[in-house]
Amino acid sequence: DRLVQLLWGLGPRWVVCGDFNRAAEAWVPPGWLVVPTPPVATYPASVPTEAIDYGLVEGMAAEAEVLDSDASDHLPVLIVTSRP
């Protein structure tokens, strides 16, 4: 809830990415851009079953790709943004 409050107070363009420990549909307000879309499982990296690593984007177009890597227990997410 605190993160949602902070994000509402940001300016017109922002990106927040990370391991949110739960699916976006469980807490992200409707209308916010979540990438990758549709959600892609990223945890655990060895056999992903949970889509808990993603980005929230406001004021920009964005695309995301989950990369294959064994560098962590989560798969990395590459997010590319562009101004509208």
C-alpha positions in Angstrom: 0.0 0.0 0.0 2.9 2.4 0.8 4.5 1.8 -2.6 1.2 2.6 -4.4 0.9 5.8 -2.4 4.5 6.8 -3.3 4.0 6.1 -7.0 0.8 8.2 -7.1 2.9 11.1 -5.9 5.6 10.8 -8.6 5.8 13.0 -11.7 4.5 12.2 -15.2 7.2 9.7 -16.1 8.6 6.9 -14.0 9.7 3.2 -14.0 9.9 1.0 -11.0 11.2 -2.5 -11.4 12.0 -5.4 -9.1 11.1 -8.5 -7.2 7.7 -7.6 -5.7 7.1 -11.0 -4.1 3.6 -11.2 -5.5 1.8 -11.1 -8.8 0.9 -7.6 -10.1 -2.8 -8.4 -10.2 -2.7 -8.8 -6.5 -1.8 -5.2 -5.7 -1.3 -2.9 -8.8 -4.2 -0.5 -9.4 -6.1 -1.0 -12.7 -4.8 1.0 -15.6 -1.1 1.0 -14.6 1.2 -0.4 -17.2 2.9 -3.7 -16.0 5.5 -5.3 -18.1 6.0 -8.0 -19.3 2.5 -8.3 -20.5 1.1 -10.9 -20.3 2.9 -11.9 -17.0 5.8 -14.3 -17.4 7.0 -16.6 -14.6 10.4 -15.6 -13.3 10.8 -17.5 -10.0 12.3 -19.9 -9.2 14.8 -19.5 -12.1 15.3 -23.3 -12.4 11.6 -24.0 -13.1 9.7 -20.7 -13.0 6.1 -20.9 -11.7 5.6 -17.3 -10.2 5.4 -14.0 -12.1 6.8 -11.8 -9.3 9.5 -9.9 -11.2 8.2 -7.1 -13.4 8.2 -3.4 -14.1 5.6 -0.7 -13.5 5.7 2.1 -16.1 3.9 5.5 -16.2 4.0 8.1 -19.0 6.0 6.0 -21.5 5.6 3.0 -23.8 7.5 -0.1 -22.6 8.3 -3.6 -23.6 9.9 -6.3 -21.5 11.5 -9.6 -22.0 12.4 -12.3 -19.5 16.0 -13.5 -20.0 17.4 -16.9 -19.5 20.1 -16.8 -16.8 21.3 -18.9 -13.9 23.0 -15.9 -12.2 20.2 -15.6 -9.5 17.3 -17.6 -8.1 15.1 -15.2 -10.2 15.2 -14.8 -14.0 16.1 -11.2 -15.0 13.7 -8.9 -16.8 14.9 -6.6 -19.5 12.7 -3.5 -19.8 13.0 -1.0 -22.7 11.0 2.3 -22.5 10.3 5.0 -25.0 8.6 8.3 -24.8 5.2 8.5 -26.5 
